[in-house]
């Protein structure tokens, strides 16, 4: 029998009305012997109906999710709803508070430790509570991401092929309703431990995003997130209104030629910018040595033809870093 989670919610999760509170995780440390990790949560409910779980801040240096979801928590009105919305704007709050991808407490990457463990690290305990107590309540899940400090992306919403045609089709309809400038059928480099994976295995309709990057947000990227959240809730039948349509291009990341890893370390010179079409064999980047002159750069050619959908963001790059992502247009 699995141990009970040490996390408790300061609010009721299943009652009508709107409540703002925290998930409280006891955490004893040098600065506070009887301290707690406090994870913000909002739950709004009005009678029977579907439940949407909206999450951001799984990685603490991604800001579109927290901004859009904190705004939603401040403006959502239960009387204008049918069903329930659960909002976790900064799911890995220790990482969010430190502006880091991973937790400063245990180094945990929340989106790589699901389904977690009730007696594990702080990050594993958070994952376990979300997977065992929050996720089962949900019908549809939106997990908002961007590239953080190390990556930058064209803004897209994404789903995975789940092996269940009806589940995949429902996810695709939700992705299209979100209305990002691009829609992506995505294959992960390593799906083990991802929130996506446990949500899809639980039969949930799951949509994720990449809405920019560079460790910041823009007016445009936050606007996409806000509009997309509202569109998704309308699509789910939880709030009334008309979906705000937006032109969207369908893309796919589904083969090895999509991901380009850096063959060495140095100064990254992009030779093509995000959002442009490139051809297989075309020069997309150079890597210059950072410690000497008089040495020619390594030249990186596109492994496939398609749209340059993602790139390494910092000026310096290490061997093995993801240098670029090329997506294949569909249709």
ChimeraX attribute file (.defattr): number of C-alpha atoms within 10 A of each C-alpha:
attribute: neighborCount
match mode: 1-to-1
recipient: residues
	/A:1	3
	/A:2	7
	/A:3	8
	/A:4	12
	/A:5	16
	/A:6	15
	/A:7	22
	/A:8	12
	/A:9	15
	/A:10	15
	/A:11	16
	/A:12	14
	/A:13	20
	/A:14	13
	/A:15	14
	/A:16	17
	/A:17	15
	/A:18	21
	/A:19	18
	/A:20	15
	/A:21	15
	/A:22	18
	/A:23	21
	/A:24	18
	/A:25	20
	/A:26	16
	/A:27	15
	/A:28	12
	/A:29	11
	/A:30	7
	/A:31	7
	/A:32	9
	/A:33	10
	/A:34	10
	/A:35	14
	/A:36	15
	/A:37	18
	/A:38	19
	/A:39	20
	/A:40	20
	/A:41	23
	/A:42	24
	/A:43	24
	/A:44	25
	/A:45	26
	/A:46	20
	/A:47	15
	/A:48	12
	/A:49	15
	/A:50	18
	/A:51	24
	/A:52	24
	/A:53	21
	/A:54	25
	/A:55	23
	/A:56	29
	/A:57	31
	/A:58	30
	/A:59	28
	/A:60	28
	/A:61	26
	/A:62	30
	/A:63	30
	/A:64	30
	/A:65	30
	/A:66	25
	/A:67	19
	/A:68	23
	/A:69	25
	/A:70	18
	/A:71	13
	/A:72	18
	/A:73	21
	/A:74	10
	/A:75	9
	/A:76	16
	/A:77	15
	/A:78	20
	/A:79	14
	/A:80	12
	/A:81	21
	/A:82	20
	/A:83	20
	/A:84	30
	/A:85	28
	/A:86	24
	/A:87	24
	/A:88	29
	/A:89	30
	/A:90	26
	/A:91	28
	/A:92	31
	/A:93	24
	/A:94	26
	/A:95	26
	/A:96	24
	/A:97	14
	/A:98	14
	/A:99	20
	/A:100	21
	/A:101	26
	/A:102	23
	/A:103	23
	/A:104	14
	/A:105	14
	/A:106	13
	/A:107	14
	/A:108	20
	/A:109	21
	/A:110	28
	/A:111	23
	/A:112	20
	/A:113	20
	/A:114	25
	/A:115	24
	/A:116	23
	/A:117	22
	/A:118	21
	/A:119	14
	/A:120	12
	/A:121	16
	/A:122	24
	/A:123	28
	/A:124	23
	/A:125	23
	/A:126	29
	/A:127	28
	/A:128	25
	/A:129	23
	/A:130	20
	/A:131	20
	/A:132	16
	/A:133	14
	/A:134	14
	/A:135	22
	/A:136	15
	/A:137	17
	/A:138	21
	/A:139	19
	/A:140	24
	/A:141	25
	/A:142	26
	/A:143	23
	/A:144	27
	/A:145	28
	/A:146	30
	/A:147	27
	/A:148	25
	/A:149	19
	/A:150	20
	/A:151	21
	/A:152	23
	/A:153	24
	/A:154	21
	/A:155	26
	/A:156	26
	/A:157	32
	/A:158	28
	/A:159	25
	/A:160	23
	/A:161	16
	/A:162	16
	/A:163	9
	/A:164	10
	/A:165	10
	/A:166	11
	/A:167	18
	/A:168	20
	/A:169	15
	/A:170	16
	/A:171	25
	/A:172	23
	/A:173	16
	/A:174	27
	/A:175	29
	/A:176	27
	/A:177	23
	/A:178	33
	/A:179	25
	/A:180	27
	/A:181	17
	/A:182	22
	/A:183	25
	/A:184	30
	/A:185	19
	/A:186	18
	/A:187	17
	/A:188	13
	/A:189	10
	/A:190	8
	/A:191	13
	/A:192	15
	/A:193	17
	/A:194	18
	/A:195	25
	/A:196	25
	/A:197	21
	/A:198	17
	/A:199	22
	/A:200	22
	/A:201	10
	/A:202	14
	/A:203	17
	/A:204	21
	/A:205	25
	/A:206	27
	/A:207	27
	/A:208	24
	/A:209	27
	/A:210	28
	/A:211	30
	/A:212	26
	/A:213	28
	/A:214	18
	/A:215	20
	/A:216	15
	/A:217	20
	/A:218	13
	/A:219	8
	/A:220	13
	/A:221	22
	/A:222	19
	/A:223	15
	/A:224	22
	/A:225	27
	/A:226	19
	/A:227	18
	/A:228	27
	/A:229	22
	/A:230	22
	/A:231	25
	/A:232	26
	/A:233	26
	/A:234	20
	/A:235	20
	/A:236	20
	/A:237	17
	/A:238	24
	/A:239	22
	/A:240	15
	/A:241	12
	/A:242	10
	/A:243	17
	/A:244	13
	/A:245	14
	/A:246	16
	/A:247	10
	/A:248	16
	/A:249	16
	/A:250	18
	/A:251	22
	/A:252	21
	/A:253	22
	/A:254	18
	/A:255	15
	/A:256	12
	/A:257	16
	/A:258	24
	/A:259	21
	/A:260	22
	/A:261	16
	/A:262	22
	/A:263	17
	/A:264	15
	/A:265	17
	/A:266	20
	/A:267	18
	/A:268	23
	/A:269	16
	/A:270	19
	/A:271	13
	/A:272	15
	/A:273	15
	/A:274	17
	/A:275	16
	/A:276	11
	/A:277	16
	/A:278	21
	/A:279	16
	/A:280	14
	/A:281	12
	/A:282	16
	/A:283	16
	/A:284	21
	/A:285	22
	/A:286	19
	/A:287	23
	/A:288	21
	/A:289	18
	/A:290	12
	/A:291	8
	/A:292	7
	/A:293	8
	/A:294	6
	/A:295	9
	/A:296	10
	/A:297	15
	/A:298	17
	/A:299	15
	/A:300	21
	/A:301	17
	/A:302	22
	/A:303	20
	/A:304	21
	/A:305	18
	/A:306	23
	/A:307	22
	/A:308	24
	/A:309	26
	/A:310	27
	/A:311	26
	/A:312	25
	/A:313	22
	/A:314	13
	/A:315	12
	/A:316	16
	/A:317	23
	/A:318	16
	/A:319	12
	/A:320	12
	/A:321	17
	/A:322	19
	/A:323	24
	/A:324	26
	/A:325	24
	/A:326	31
	/A:327	28
	/A:328	23
	/A:329	16
	/A:330	12
	/A:331	6
